[in-house]
Every structure is written in structure tokens, then in C-alpha cells.
């Protein structure tokens, strides 16, 4: 195999490399960086013409920088932390961590502090909440099936409607009475209103000094590390190091086809945004962080599981950044908007992530996050209309005087969250098992590459262990075991009875790999009907 660019033929460019990588997000760039360090030649294609980093990129507009979703650089894995420090040794800053809930003109600590919440709600509403809570404890829903059932039992219907229903439905795009109760139990584990109130009484009497009303959660005063110009700074540095090592990161290149060469290797073709031409990459291994649905449609020969892959769904979102002639509006990194009068789900304050994100000290810059589906009315709106909507909603919330808004920008993020519907696991498994059996030199990594709602450090770790598999010449680690009892397992023999070198996953690696986040699943149709029937009966 050659070591890089081999020439231009007509309107096509050709590369011979060791590993072809689809996608320059955290997983793809981590793999490319580590392979390049080992002396292998890689070629990474990225369809974005300007930015690397995927959902972890930092978008720049007129000197203002926007973090797409908010990325705190924290990992339980020292191995991941060491890699961050190696790639970006001198540009991390320490930032205070603060997030709150905004509801009807008042801020509430996140996680909730029971007494603060009841005080902010006022006498009448807090009394109603406590009566509702007492009712739920005395007469709980016995057949708990949905998120709504579980949360109402824990907090009462009133507090559920204020602090859980609106935001959860905005994020996931489905009613709370159709979401699984199992997800609620995981998401809100260990939080009980009764215990919080009791602890508040103890604290008022000086009998309990634990923070946050005794809830076993971290305080809002802790700090986190963050690149001084946003998370994209990390991935731009990784790209530069890959290029400096003699490999290629090809921007504005969209995957056309990934074809088996019949000899265990791959021919990756990509269309160039710049001139409409085609780039061809030949490689011994291929790593894909592209969405599984997209990969299946472009594989040749088409996998038998293409139909299953086509059924995989995604939740998208967009950020509307507003520049406001004002000092900082609030100190939070972001605020959760629990208000049904507006469609915005969360508001970021970019200066609170890093002062260098906002170049003008007299201007505040906030990002309103809207959760949507690609092609719906929000997604299809023009940038001008979205900026108008964001300005109007900040006015409705009482957070911004529209006259002080001096500009804005819109950033769309497709396929931000893989959807865990009732058939996703079977669809993922069908494609995964077929590709592992037919194409041992094709490796799926990262959030969309594996259809897993994971953190940045988890995406990196899937790439780190995939690199070890490539270097070993065998699939030593089965990265798909990540969600099985929150630990990794070594892969068994692949195909023939080939000897697999013994290589246990360390506790450090497992710490990052176990960070996959739970997402809600729908309850089955008859249970949804039963849940809605209970709601009508209660009404």
C-alpha cells in the first residue's frame, strides 16, 4: 500500500493509504491522530467545507464563537484526559459551572433545591404542589408504565408538570406519557421530594450541612475545563497534527460510496464541494463515524440489513445565536427553559463558557437551542425568521429587550441525537452483525457511527480501542459491549479459530466507555392507550 496522494486523473484525485476515515468528529480525528502517531497513513473525509469536530465543533461568525450544545471537558478516564492534554497542552482554562432552570420569570437551581423551588413558586402554587405530592404518595399510580406515571408518583402531578414535562417533551419530541418509565427512573435516580424537604428542615435546624438539600449531587460551584476558544479548538489542533504527520484531512468531501475491493480492503469515493469532482481513497481498513443509516445506503455491495438501517431515526437541533448590546445577562453556562409559552429548550451564555468566545465586552452573546426534526417547520424556517423568533421568545421570557438585539446567526445540527425507538436495537444489531461477519476491516465508531447517545470521551474511547484492533491485526476489543452492565468485554474469536491476544480492558478505559447516556424509549401502543385512558379518567 502506498503512503499517500498518488495523483490527479481528469477530475478525480486518488490516495493510497493504510486507513480511510469517514467523518472528522471526535471519533474520526482521535483515530486519525493515533494512527498517524504509529506511522500509518490515513485520509479523513469531512463533508463540512470549513469546520472539523462534528457536533463538538466551534462555529465562528464575525469574531463570535458558538459552542454547538455545550461541551464540558470532563472524563472519568485519565487516558482520555491525557490525550486532550497531549493534543491541546496550553489552551485549557478553568471555568465555573452553573446551570439553572427558568420558569415564569424566576430561576431555580439545577439540580432542584426543594425549599428554593417552593419559595419561588409562591404560597398558593407551592401549597398546591405539596397537596399534589401528598396525594401522589397516598394514592400512587399502581401500574407505572410511562415517564409521566413515574415522575408524578415521585413528585406529584403539579411539580411534574412544572419541572419535567415541558422541557422533556421539547428535547425528545414525544409526549411524556409515551416515554418509558425505566428511563425516568435512570434519569432522575435517587431524587425524592420528600427526602429533600426533610433534609431542608434538618438544615434549617442546623442538623444537616450537606449541600443541595442533601441530594447526592455535585454543587453548582464546581468548575470544569474548557478550551479557551471553544471545543473546536481541540479538534482543529488534532487535524493540524494529523496533517503535520503526513496524512490528509479532506474538507468539503461527502461520501459517495464505500466499496469492498474484494481483497479485504476498501475503495472510498467522495464528491468534492469545491469543484464537483471525485476523490478516490484506497485503503486496507475503513473507519466510519457516519450515521449508520447513511453508511448502509452507500456501501457496495449493499448489505442485507440496509432496510433495517434505513429505519434508524435521529433528533436534530439548531442554535440561534443572538448578539445583544448589554452586559452579561446571567452567569449560567446555560439555562433550561421550562415554559410552554416558548419553543426554545435551552439558552447558552457563551461568555460564561469562555470570555474569548465573545470579542466585545459591551455585547452579550447567547445561543437559543431548539430541538426539532430535520424538515419540520423549525428546521425549514429561514435564518431571518429564526432570529426573529428567538428575539421574540427572549422578550416573552423577560430576559432581553428586543431593541438591544444587534445581530444573530443560525447553526443547524442534523442527527444530533440517535433516537432509541422500540426497534432501534434490533436494527442496529442486524447491521452490526452482518458487517462484522462480512467485513472485518470495516470499523464503526462514535455516536452516529454506532447509533449510541454517548459523550465526547466515549466517542474518543471507541476510536482509541478501534486503533488498537487495527494495530493488532485482530478485533481484540468488542466495543459494542459498552452498554452491557456498564463494562467492556473482550471480543471472542472472529471467523476462524484465530488466536486473539489476551488484552483486558483497563478500569480507566471502562470508565470512559461506560459513560453512554440513557435516552427515552416509547412504551408499546396498548400501554400508551392505557396511560392516556388514566389521564382522561383523572380529568
Beta strands, then each sheet from edge to edge (+ up, - down):
strand 1: 4-9
strand 2: 12-22
strand 3: 42-46
strand 4: 58-61
strand 5: 64-67
strand 6: 92-96
strand 7: 99-103
strand 8: 106-109
strand 9: 223-227
strand 10: 248-251
strand 11: 253-260
strand 12: 266-272
strand 13: 278-288
strand 14: 299-300
strand 15: 314-325
strand 16: 334-337
strand 17: 346-349
strand 18: 363-372
strand 19: 405-418
strand 20: 442-444
strand 21: 477-478
strand 22: 489-490
sheet 1: 1+ 2- 3- 10-
sheet 2: 1+ 2- 13- 12+ 11- 14-
sheet 3: 1+ 2- 13- 20-
sheet 4: 4+ 5-
sheet 5: 6+ 9-
sheet 6: 8+ 7- 16- 17+ 18- 15+ 19-
sheet 7: 21+ 22-
end
